[in-house]
């Protein structure tokens, strides 16, 4: 079975850092792209970042550019999202999800409809 397990969330003060991890199983990790989404209460789920695992093509939404870094480790079937200089508006539940590599290679904000498997989410809370 395809599974994605997200972890690493927590409570931090503004300006702090967290590293989220997404571990995949049940599929050939390098053949796909992985995206990170977030959803705050009362808001729609939005794509934060994505990576094509095989060639490391990345995408970042404008609000996180320069603060977040996505990376992958195929040997560990893991994608990371390093989040620095966190802001209160980054507070949300963060989800990782799988997409076809072709979509991730577009380096565009491909919507959730193009992702087929999702992790359970991890909460990130940034206090001011």
C-alpha positions as CSV (number, residue, x, y, z in Angstrom):
1,X,0.0,0.0,0.0
2,X,1.1,3.5,-0.7
3,X,1.6,5.5,2.4
4,X,3.0,8.9,3.3
5,X,3.9,9.8,6.9
6,X,4.4,13.5,7.8
7,X,6.1,14.6,11.0
8,X,8.1,17.4,12.5
9,X,5.5,19.9,13.3
10,X,5.4,21.8,16.6
11,X,5.0,25.1,18.3
12,X,7.7,27.7,17.8
13,X,8.0,31.5,18.2
14,X,8.1,33.8,15.3
15,X,11.6,33.7,13.7
16,X,12.1,30.1,14.7
17,X,12.7,27.1,12.5
18,X,11.2,23.6,12.0
19,X,12.0,20.8,9.7
20,X,9.1,18.7,8.4
21,X,9.7,15.2,7.1
22,X,7.6,13.1,4.8
23,X,8.4,9.4,4.6
24,X,7.0,7.4,1.7
25,X,6.5,3.7,1.3
26,X,4.8,1.3,-1.1
27,X,6.1,3.0,-4.2
28,X,9.3,3.8,-6.0
29,X,10.0,7.1,-4.4
30,X,12.3,8.5,-7.2
31,X,9.6,8.1,-9.8
32,X,7.3,10.7,-8.3
33,X,7.1,14.2,-7.0
34,X,6.2,15.2,-3.5
35,X,4.4,18.3,-2.5
36,X,3.8,20.1,0.8
37,X,0.4,21.7,1.3
38,X,-1.0,23.6,4.3
39,X,-4.4,24.4,5.5
40,X,-5.3,26.9,8.2
41,X,-8.7,27.0,9.9
42,X,-11.3,28.5,7.7
43,X,-8.9,28.7,4.7
44,X,-8.5,26.6,1.6
45,X,-5.6,24.1,1.3
46,X,-2.7,25.7,-0.5
47,X,0.4,24.3,-2.1
48,X,3.6,25.5,-0.3
49,X,6.3,23.7,-2.2
50,X,7.0,20.7,-4.3
51,X,9.9,18.7,-5.6
52,X,10.5,16.2,-8.4
53,X,12.5,13.6,-6.5
54,X,14.6,12.3,-9.5
55,X,16.0,15.7,-10.6
56,X,15.2,18.0,-7.7
57,X,13.2,20.5,-9.6
58,X,11.5,22.6,-7.0
59,X,8.6,25.0,-6.6
60,X,7.8,27.4,-3.8
61,X,4.8,29.6,-3.3
62,X,5.7,33.3,-3.2
63,X,5.1,33.8,0.5
64,X,7.7,31.2,1.5
65,X,10.5,31.9,-1.0
66,X,13.8,32.5,0.7
67,X,12.5,31.0,4.0
68,X,11.6,27.4,3.2
69,X,13.7,24.8,1.5
70,X,12.5,21.5,0.1
71,X,14.8,18.6,-0.4
72,X,14.7,14.8,-0.8
73,X,16.7,11.8,0.2
74,X,15.8,8.9,-2.1
75,X,17.8,6.4,0.0
76,X,15.5,7.2,2.9
77,X,12.4,7.7,0.8
78,X,12.0,11.0,2.6
79,X,11.3,14.6,1.5
80,X,12.1,17.4,3.9
81,X,10.7,20.9,4.3
82,X,13.1,23.1,6.2
83,X,11.2,26.2,7.4
84,X,13.2,29.1,8.7
85,X,12.1,32.6,9.9
86,X,8.7,31.3,10.6
87,X,5.8,33.8,10.8
88,X,2.5,33.6,12.6
89,X,0.8,33.4,9.2
90,X,2.6,30.1,8.6
91,X,0.4,28.5,11.2
92,X,-1.5,25.6,9.6
93,X,-1.7,21.9,9.4
94,X,0.9,20.8,6.8
95,X,0.4,17.8,4.6
96,X,2.6,16.0,2.2
97,X,1.3,14.3,-0.9
98,X,2.4,12.4,-4.0
99,X,2.1,13.5,-7.6
100,X,3.3,12.3,-10.9
101,X,6.9,13.4,-11.6
102,X,5.8,15.2,-14.7
103,X,3.6,17.6,-12.7
104,X,6.4,18.3,-10.2
105,X,8.9,19.0,-13.0
106,X,6.7,21.8,-14.2
107,X,7.9,23.8,-11.1
108,X,4.5,25.3,-10.8
109,X,1.8,25.4,-8.1
110,X,0.0,22.3,-9.3
111,X,-3.3,22.0,-7.4
112,X,-4.2,19.3,-4.9
113,X,-6.3,17.6,-7.6
114,X,-3.1,16.4,-9.2
115,X,-2.0,14.6,-6.0
116,X,-3.2,11.1,-5.4
117,X,-1.9,10.0,-2.0
118,X,-1.8,12.2,1.1
119,X,-0.1,12.0,4.5
120,X,-2.0,12.6,7.7
121,X,-0.7,16.1,8.3
122,X,1.4,17.7,11.0
123,X,0.5,20.8,12.9
124,X,2.7,23.9,12.8
125,X,1.9,26.7,15.2
126,X,3.9,29.9,15.2
127,X,3.4,32.3,18.1
128,X,4.0,36.0,17.8
